[in-house]
Amino acid sequence: MICFQLLLHWSVVPDNLTSSTIAFSIDLHCSFGNINLHLFLIVMNSALCTLWDIRKPDQLSHSFDRAPLDVAKHPVGLESLTNYLIHKFILNSEEGVIKAGLWGIGGIGKTTVAKAMYNQVSSKFDAASFVFNVRTTAAEGRDLAKLQQKILKDLIKYDGKVDSVDEGISLFRDRLGRKRVLLILDDVDNREQSNALAGDWLAPGSRVILTSRDGHILHLVGVSSECIHEMSGLQINEALQLFCWHAFLKASPIPTHEDLSNRIVEVCKGHPLSLEVIGSFLYDKQNDEDCWREALHNITVHPDIHERLKISYNALSEDEKEIFLDIACFFIGEHKRCPVIFWESLYRMVHTAIHNLSLKLLIKIDEEGVFDMHDHLRDMGRTIAERERAGTRLWEAAHLSRGESSNNNFSRLRLIGGNPQRPETLYGSALRFLHMEYVPIDGITRAMLPPSLRWLRLRVCDKSFHLSLVRNIWRYAIQNLFHFSLEDRIWDLRIMQVHCDISNLQYLVSNILGNLSQLQHLELTSCTNLNNLPHSIGNLSNLHYLNLKGCKKLNKLPRTIGNLSELQHLELKSCTKLNNLPRSMDNLSKPQCLNLQGCKKLNKLPLTIGNLSQLKHLDLIYCEKLHNLSDVIGNLSQLKHLDLTFCNKLHNLPDTIGNLSKLSELNLFY
């Protein structure tokens, strides 16, 4: 018997109740052996349709997939403040649109409180969206239109592209209609951002929460004084609890360290991020009182928050420092799999280093494996890279205008936009990482790209590029190039990413791909002219990750796919002509994720899929012709996530689904 929570949430708005939403939430704890869940959904759907005489399925919307945000491991002092702000700003009886704001210094807890508010009340709205790091995203050259696109996807499942801010505003006005929405914009620092993301298109009853480091900004974007809350530090008793949870894994200090703990907490003045980072730093040093006293001294003489946080950075090994700085400068928001391969070409014990950084709270890794970092820690890392390791990393084009291009000893270089006047000054003998977007590349010569180069990414660079220019390359990624050529200098390639159609793609795939025996990560996404994969792909015995998303002419996979003994992740989303999977997949022993979303011609899964004993995620959204799930699905003993949303032809679930003892998420909406 399996017992877990299945949350089903419908929001139904009949014609005669246009101004309100009626929601049903059912927490169902059940044994699969005693109830047919699909039949249960059909019965509930029928009941709702009868009650309100709803005949069209598009009048039935679902919000049960609105996953809660990760708030805090130890939410000390959070509940009372969150409840106070919710009742003041969100559950206010006012019918119109309310804009509210939280402001305070970085690390004081604005985002944490906003996430807690979102989790508690998002289900009370027709739709909700939380937009993180608005200031940073805009500053790093990512258009506000991309953030509008995210909001539209969150609110109405919009899958299209937004090309301009004006287009985004038009889409907001045209598509959202009378939806009451909850919109949270994190770290806003100017009026343009607010106008683009939360303008006059909001329907009555909507709520907007903005966070900012500057209270004046909140006034400028139209937040009234009574709707602005200044975040202050934790109370002394709460601060002590938070510190102790990180330093001792309990709510109070051990007797021998009570005095030192109180003094450290007093110096930190209730600043949550400082308490967490310093507490985590001291956790494994309980037997060394000198370390505690030294830490107290350092944070006492350095009132600047960055200097206080730096105490944890200074204790890292050299490799850990390099990895931390790389994440701060280049890899926030990126999945860890590619950076790890890059670091493994340079350092030892990479996974151990990442684990230590995470334990010390210097970095975060979400459940999908994506790197994140508090903006204070990011700023600290970038300051260290600029001042203490000057000339080793360049990540913003603005640095060029400050004269930093005179140094040609960069080991990491990212350029987005612009045209360096003297490109030969940028590519020195130490260069290991080169990432360029919207930068002319026709002036690059072999002399500029040294043998040390391990990471090369070119995006929307409008010239041909010949990989014969580089040697010993480990990662190569291109997006929106017309043509490129390969020679035998890249057989050590570990990562290859192609995100566009290029003129000689089929030649590359057919004649080159099978020879890249060291390849660990392969992406051929949006390659709409790719017809097939060669049998030689089975030679890629080191391949861990294969992504063929959006290859719309690909109708089958070669049987040699079963030779990929190290494959862990297979992404086939939107391969709309794919009609079957090879039986040889039963030879794969390590896949943990199989994404078949949007494979509209796939009518069945091979019986051999039951042999994928390590599979944890199976995504079958919009597999519209899938009419049967075999009993072998019950053999997937590690499966945690099964998504059958909009599998309209699927009428029954096999009884063996009751064998899935680790299943925690099952989506059946149709």
ZIHUCOR-V903896 format. One record per backbone hydrogen bond with DSSP energy under -1.0 kcal/mol. NH is the residue of the N-H (numbers start at 1). CO is the residue of the C=O. If there is no record, write none. Layout:
BEGIN
{{NH & CO} {NH & CO}}
END
This chain:
BEGIN
{{6 & 28} {8 & 26} {10 & 24} {11 & 61} {12 & 22} {17 & 14} {20 & 17} {22 & 12} {24 & 10} {26 & 8} {28 & 6} {34 & 31} {40 & 36} {41 & 37} {42 & 38} {43 & 39} {44 & 40} {45 & 41} {46 & 42} {47 & 43} {48 & 44} {49 & 45} {50 & 46} {51 & 47} {52 & 48} {54 & 49} {59 & 56} {60 & 57} {61 & 11} {63 & 9} {66 & 63} {67 & 65} {76 & 74} {78 & 75} {82 & 78} {83 & 79} {84 & 80} {85 & 81} {86 & 82} {87 & 83} {88 & 84} {89 & 85} {90 & 86} {91 & 86} {98 & 206} {100 & 208} {101 & 227} {102 & 210} {103 & 229} {104 & 212} {108 & 105} {113 & 109} {114 & 110} {115 & 111} {116 & 112} {117 & 113} {118 & 114} {119 & 115} {120 & 116} {121 & 117} {122 & 118} {124 & 121} {125 & 122} {126 & 180} {127 & 180} {129 & 182} {131 & 184} {134 & 186} {135 & 187} {137 & 133} {138 & 134} {139 & 135} {140 & 136} {141 & 138} {142 & 137} {146 & 143} {148 & 144} {149 & 145} {150 & 146} {151 & 147} {152 & 148} {153 & 149} {154 & 150} {155 & 151} {156 & 152} {157 & 153} {158 & 152} {168 & 164} {169 & 165} {170 & 166} {171 & 167} {172 & 168} {173 & 169} {174 & 170} {175 & 171} {176 & 172} {179 & 176} {182 & 127} {183 & 207} {184 & 129} {185 & 209} {186 & 131} {188 & 211} {194 & 190} {195 & 191} {196 & 192} {197 & 193} {198 & 194} {206 & 203} {207 & 181} {208 & 98} {209 & 183} {210 & 100} {211 & 185} {212 & 102} {219 & 215} {220 & 216} {221 & 217} {222 & 219} {223 & 218} {227 & 224} {228 & 225} {229 & 101} {231 & 103} {234 & 270} {239 & 235} {240 & 236} {241 & 237} {242 & 238} {243 & 239} {244 & 240} {245 & 241} {246 & 242} {247 & 243} {248 & 244} {250 & 244} {257 & 254} {258 & 255} {261 & 257} {262 & 258} {263 & 259} {264 & 260} {265 & 261} {266 & 262} {267 & 263} {268 & 264} {271 & 268} {273 & 107} {275 & 271} {276 & 272} {277 & 273} {278 & 274} {279 & 275} {280 & 276} {281 & 277} {282 & 278} {285 & 282} {288 & 285} {292 & 288} {293 & 289} {294 & 290} {295 & 291} {296 & 292} {297 & 293} {298 & 294} {299 & 295} {300 & 296} {301 & 297} {302 & 298} {308 & 304} {309 & 305} {310 & 306} {311 & 308} {312 & 309} {314 & 310} {316 & 313} {321 & 317} {322 & 318} {323 & 319} {324 & 320} {325 & 321} {326 & 322} {327 & 323} {328 & 324} {329 & 325} {330 & 326} {331 & 326} {333 & 371} {334 & 331} {336 & 369} {340 & 336} {341 & 337} {342 & 338} {343 & 339} {344 & 340} {345 & 342} {346 & 343} {347 & 343} {353 & 349} {354 & 350} {355 & 351} {356 & 352} {357 & 353} {358 & 354} {359 & 355} {360 & 356} {361 & 358} {362 & 357} {363 & 357} {364 & 372} {366 & 370} {369 & 366} {371 & 334} {372 & 364} {378 & 374} {379 & 375} {380 & 376} {381 & 377} {382 & 378} {383 & 379} {384 & 380} {385 & 381} {386 & 382} {387 & 383} {388 & 384} {389 & 384} {392 & 389} {394 & 412} {399 & 396} {400 & 397} {403 & 400} {404 & 399} {406 & 403} {407 & 404} {411 & 392} {412 & 392} {413 & 433} {414 & 394} {415 & 435} {417 & 437} {425 & 422} {426 & 423} {428 & 426} {431 & 428} {432 & 411} {433 & 411} {434 & 455} {435 & 413} {436 & 457} {437 & 415} {438 & 459} {444 & 441} {448 & 445} {449 & 446} {453 & 450} {454 & 432} {455 & 432} {456 & 475} {457 & 434} {458 & 477} {459 & 436} {460 & 479} {465 & 483} {467 & 485} {469 & 466} {470 & 467} {472 & 489} {475 & 454} {476 & 495} {477 & 456} {478 & 497} {479 & 458} {485 & 465} {490 & 487} {493 & 490} {494 & 474} {495 & 474} {496 & 521} {497 & 476} {498 & 523} {499 & 478} {503 & 482} {505 & 502} {508 & 504} {509 & 505} {510 & 506} {511 & 507} {512 & 508} {513 & 508} {515 & 512} {516 & 513} {517 & 515} {519 & 516} {520 & 494} {521 & 494} {522 & 545} {523 & 496} {524 & 547} {525 & 498} {526 & 549} {528 & 526} {530 & 527} {537 & 534} {538 & 535} {539 & 536} {540 & 537} {541 & 539} {543 & 540} {544 & 520} {545 & 520} {546 & 569} {547 & 522} {548 & 571} {550 & 573} {551 & 548} {552 & 550} {554 & 551} {561 & 558} {562 & 559} {563 & 560} {564 & 561} {565 & 563} {567 & 564} {568 & 544} {569 & 544} {570 & 593} {571 & 546} {572 & 595} {574 & 597} {575 & 572} {576 & 574} {578 & 575} {579 & 555} {585 & 582} {586 & 583} {587 & 584} {588 & 585} {592 & 568} {593 & 568} {594 & 617} {595 & 570} {596 & 619} {598 & 621} {599 & 596} {600 & 598} {602 & 599} {609 & 606} {610 & 607} {611 & 608} {612 & 609} {613 & 611} {615 & 612} {616 & 592} {617 & 592} {618 & 641} {619 & 594} {620 & 643} {622 & 645} {623 & 620} {624 & 622} {626 & 623} {627 & 603} {633 & 630} {634 & 631} {635 & 632} {636 & 633} {637 & 635} {639 & 636} {640 & 616} {641 & 616} {642 & 665} {643 & 618} {644 & 667} {646 & 669} {647 & 644} {648 & 646} {650 & 647} {657 & 654} {658 & 655} {659 & 656} {660 & 657} {661 & 659} {663 & 660} {664 & 640} {665 & 640} {667 & 642}}
END
